[in-house]
């Protein structure tokens, strides 16, 4: 979807400031949110694409003002309410209660099985790679990305739509985020790393020798018949 989160190629947000010796957590609540996210995903309640789409649905002003883990928390709340795990009224009431009485003891739970799920989780590749159709493209093929503007989740960034590139590598089949984020199953597709010349993406603003590599699913791509002469 087109939203405030899709910042690639946009201006006016200032420089990216790198914090020297940045700690893993800036506050205890960030560690708690991270643990909640890991636990919920380990249980299969929310998948990574639903989590990303939850962030994308934040109101733009709220998104831009939020910190990294504030966005995670917003997505957790939105998805858990959507799935009926918690009620919106329940969430509002509990938040107000803790704001008024911050020393309220939190519930404690020892769950060895959940701890095992969280610590034994396989790598990203094992989690998301699947058997699927043979790839349509090969390394070196010239392609063009589809110029589409879906209202739901997609991993095709706005700045790379309708652009010509070259397949750099073929990675096998992976879960399609566009379907996985919306309860439509995994629908695995071949995924490719596609390279784009800077001039193709940024026009006259490109920098010499600039090239961008993006991992893209097959349904995002079409053959670039304009250059192949087909």
Wavefront OBJ file of the C-alpha trace (Angstrom):
o trace
v 0.000 0.000 0.000
v 1.073 3.595 -0.492
v 1.624 5.186 2.890
v 3.968 7.159 5.111
v 5.998 4.018 5.788
v 7.116 3.731 2.130
v 9.861 6.375 2.300
v 12.261 5.107 -0.350
v 13.336 7.906 -2.669
v 11.504 10.600 -0.687
v 13.062 13.839 0.555
v 12.572 16.086 3.559
v 13.041 13.705 6.499
v 16.542 14.857 7.419
v 19.705 12.778 7.703
v 19.813 9.305 9.224
v 21.582 9.837 12.537
v 23.553 6.869 13.811
v 23.719 6.586 17.575
v 27.210 5.704 18.772
v 27.329 2.680 21.090
v 23.581 2.326 20.786
v 22.186 -0.015 23.487
v 20.098 -3.013 22.543
v 17.140 -1.468 24.390
v 16.536 2.170 25.294
v 13.908 1.270 27.899
v 12.602 -1.860 29.617
v 9.250 -1.617 27.837
v 11.010 -2.063 24.466
v 12.388 -5.405 25.630
v 8.887 -6.387 26.754
v 7.390 -5.500 23.360
v 10.107 -7.493 21.598
v 9.351 -10.506 23.803
v 5.610 -10.191 23.196
v 6.147 -10.063 19.447
v 8.435 -13.105 19.479
v 6.048 -15.096 21.673
v 2.965 -14.291 19.610
v 4.678 -15.134 16.331
v 6.158 -18.336 17.774
v 2.611 -19.418 18.629
v 1.490 -18.696 15.055
v -1.055 -16.092 16.161
v 0.370 -13.323 13.953
v 2.792 -13.790 11.058
v 5.548 -11.397 10.016
v 3.585 -9.998 7.072
v 0.522 -9.283 9.205
v 2.857 -7.528 11.630
v 4.303 -5.332 8.880
v 0.862 -4.535 7.512
v -0.256 -3.564 11.001
v 2.489 -0.928 11.083
v 1.540 0.287 7.617
v -2.017 0.955 8.812
v -0.917 3.431 11.480
v -2.190 6.978 10.852
v 0.626 8.830 9.021
v 1.208 11.469 11.719
v 1.297 8.757 14.389
v 3.688 6.630 12.339
v 6.125 9.475 11.694
v 6.176 10.485 15.367
v 6.577 6.926 16.695
v 9.784 5.161 17.651
v 10.696 1.734 16.293
v 9.154 -0.280 19.120
v 6.168 2.034 19.413
v 5.363 0.930 15.852
v 5.746 -2.715 16.869
v 3.386 -2.170 19.806
v 0.811 -0.415 17.634
v 0.865 -3.329 15.192
v 0.467 -5.884 17.988
v -2.544 -4.051 19.387
v -4.168 -3.664 15.957
v -3.662 -7.301 14.947
v -4.764 -8.783 18.281
v -7.950 -6.727 18.199
v -8.583 -7.673 14.548
v -8.210 -11.369 15.400
v -10.488 -11.158 18.427
v -7.738 -12.129 20.873
v -8.398 -9.000 22.909
v -11.264 -6.527 22.791
v -10.678 -2.886 21.949
v -12.584 -1.812 25.077
v -10.508 -4.236 27.144
v -7.300 -2.750 25.745
v -8.391 0.836 26.460
v -9.517 -0.020 29.988
v -6.338 -1.912 30.878
v -4.110 0.834 29.439
v -5.922 3.488 31.474
v -5.698 1.364 34.616
v -1.933 0.907 34.291
v -1.438 4.590 33.469
v -3.237 5.535 36.677
v -1.633 2.796 38.782
v 1.767 2.052 37.193
v 2.886 -0.025 40.203
v 0.143 -2.613 39.584
v 1.827 -6.060 39.706
v 2.043 -7.671 36.288
v 0.925 -11.280 35.806
v 3.728 -13.834 35.900
v 3.801 -17.009 33.850
v 6.324 -19.800 33.430
v 5.796 -21.557 30.082
v 8.695 -23.903 29.163
v 7.022 -24.913 25.898
v 6.704 -21.291 24.745
v 10.305 -20.625 25.756
v 11.380 -23.591 23.638
v 9.381 -22.350 20.643
v 11.018 -18.929 20.901
v 14.597 -20.179 21.290
v 14.446 -23.072 18.806
v 12.835 -21.100 15.981
v 14.538 -21.858 12.633
v 16.314 -19.266 10.504
v 14.454 -16.846 8.259
v 15.174 -18.897 5.156
v 13.831 -22.095 6.730
v 10.780 -20.260 8.040
v 9.685 -18.760 4.733
v 11.117 -20.884 1.881
v 8.714 -23.377 0.320
v 8.347 -25.754 -2.594
v 6.685 -24.042 -5.527
v 6.578 -23.416 -9.273
v 9.696 -23.281 -11.418
v 11.077 -19.768 -11.909
v 10.002 -17.888 -15.012
v 13.207 -15.816 -15.126
v 16.930 -16.563 -14.930
v 19.947 -14.520 -13.911
v 20.687 -11.932 -16.602
v 17.092 -11.631 -17.817
v 15.839 -8.086 -18.320
v 12.585 -7.399 -16.500
v 10.268 -4.530 -15.677
v 8.357 -4.194 -12.416
v 4.603 -3.839 -12.499
v 3.272 -0.345 -11.929
v 0.641 -1.289 -9.360
v -0.683 0.437 -6.257
v -2.363 -2.189 -4.053
v -4.407 -1.123 -1.039
v -2.986 -4.008 0.992
v 0.508 -5.153 1.924
v 3.236 -5.549 -0.697
v 7.019 -5.800 -0.728
v 7.312 -3.951 -4.030
v 8.432 -0.455 -2.979
v 6.756 2.522 -4.579
v 9.993 3.975 -5.984
v 10.696 0.738 -7.907
v 7.347 0.328 -9.684
v 7.293 0.469 -13.457
v 11.116 0.349 -13.548
v 13.486 -1.669 -15.744
v 16.029 -3.928 -14.127
v 18.075 -7.109 -14.536
v 17.717 -10.358 -12.612
v 20.864 -10.713 -10.523
v 20.023 -13.961 -8.687
v 17.255 -16.560 -8.341
v 16.490 -17.699 -4.776
v 13.812 -20.385 -5.010
v 10.226 -20.052 -3.801
v 9.167 -18.055 -0.759
v 5.855 -17.218 0.919
v 4.182 -14.331 -0.915
v 3.793 -11.469 1.600
v 0.933 -9.892 -0.375
v -1.212 -12.978 0.365
v 0.236 -13.967 3.748
v -0.583 -10.573 5.299
v -4.286 -10.939 4.510
v -5.172 -14.518 5.472
v -5.013 -15.822 1.901
v -2.506 -18.576 2.592
v 1.164 -18.773 1.685
v 0.951 -18.862 -2.156
v 4.735 -19.368 -2.568
v 6.399 -17.848 -5.627
v 9.933 -17.660 -7.002
v 11.864 -14.740 -5.565
v 14.656 -12.848 -7.329
v 17.256 -10.244 -6.559
v 16.828 -7.599 -9.250
v 19.399 -4.870 -9.908
v 18.400 -1.373 -11.003
v 20.638 1.362 -12.354
v 20.474 4.535 -10.311
v 19.405 6.570 -13.334
v 16.400 4.277 -13.849
v 15.159 4.845 -10.303
v 16.138 8.457 -9.643
v 16.477 10.069 -13.062
v 18.817 13.083 -13.162
v 19.359 12.819 -9.387
v 21.278 9.560 -9.641
v 24.884 9.291 -8.498
v 27.686 7.818 -10.643
v 27.978 4.007 -10.493
v 24.841 3.831 -8.326
v 22.973 0.523 -8.435
v 20.193 -0.774 -6.174
v 19.428 -4.458 -5.535
v 15.906 -5.429 -4.428
v 14.454 -8.861 -3.593
v 11.198 -9.198 -5.545
v 8.591 -11.910 -6.051
v 7.733 -13.197 -9.517
v 4.251 -11.662 -9.666
v 5.884 -8.224 -9.375
v 7.791 -8.739 -12.643
v 7.208 -8.872 -16.379
v 9.702 -9.510 -19.214
v 11.255 -6.306 -20.541
v 10.294 -6.916 -24.162
v 11.114 -3.326 -25.046
v 14.845 -3.990 -24.818
v 14.856 -7.644 -25.861
v 13.143 -6.883 -29.173
v 10.527 -9.595 -28.609
l 1 2 3 4 5 6 7 8 9 10 11 12 13 14 15 16 17 18 19 20 21 22 23 24 25 26 27 28 29 30 31 32 33 34 35 36 37 38 39 40 41 42 43 44 45 46 47 48 49 50 51 52 53 54 55 56 57 58 59 60 61 62 63 64 65 66 67 68 69 70 71 72 73 74 75 76 77 78 79 80 81 82 83 84 85 86 87 88 89 90 91 92 93 94 95 96 97 98 99 100 101 102 103 104 105 106 107 108 109 110 111 112 113 114 115 116 117 118 119 120 121 122 123 124 125 126 127 128 129 130 131 132 133 134 135 136 137 138 139 140 141 142 143 144 145 146 147 148 149 150 151 152 153 154 155 156 157 158 159 160 161 162 163 164 165 166 167 168 169 170 171 172 173 174 175 176 177 178 179 180 181 182 183 184 185 186 187 188 189 190 191 192 193 194 195 196 197 198 199 200 201 202 203 204 205 206 207 208 209 210 211 212 213 214 215 216 217 218 219 220 221 222 223 224 225 226 227 228 229 230
